[in-house]
Amino acid sequence: MISVSQKNLLKLAEENKHKGDLAAAIQNLEEALRGEHSLDVILKLCDLYCANKQEDQAYALIKEEPDLFSDKQVYRMYCKVLKENNFLIEALQLKEITGLELPFKVQPVSEEKQKQIMQSFKAKKQVNQMDYESLHKLNLINFTTFAQSILLEPVSDFAVRLSLCEDLI
């Protein structure tokens, strides 16, 4: 159920979007979410985040949803966010879990960017969630090869090794 306040903020956000002021539209939708949960607001906000090159924000927001598969709109937005983030590995996992073709074609980042991601990851002393998620931007060959190299290093962080094993499965 959407409240009157959220409806007004949605309307303002739509006006901002039509004027080309994505930042103001995002701000209005973020305000609408402060009051209470609304799927309509979340989907529109994810869409605006993607349009404003804030794909990481869209990913964080959509992943907070308890069920990404039952509602077709949520599933479609989740797939779009994966595409916008170039999360090929997660898209392949999703395809395997659901047995369905995704509504969007997800591409990995360029080979050069993949090399940078792998070098940066190896150089980190402490890996955070965002660092780990960046590995989902690799192509399948680079991901499996890189994961194997991390798994063979005896000094690798246990949580990272466990996460890699889960992703590989």
Buried (B, 14 or more C-beta within 10 A) or exposed (E): EBEEEBBEBBEBBBEBBEEEBBEBBBBBBBBBBEEEEBEBBBBBBBBBBBBBEBBBBBBBBBEEBEEBEEBEEBBBBBBBBBBBBBBBBBBBBBBEEEEEEBEBEBEBBEEEBBEEBBEEBEEEEEBEEEBBBBBBBBBEEBBBEBBEEBBEEEEBBEEBBEBBEEBEE
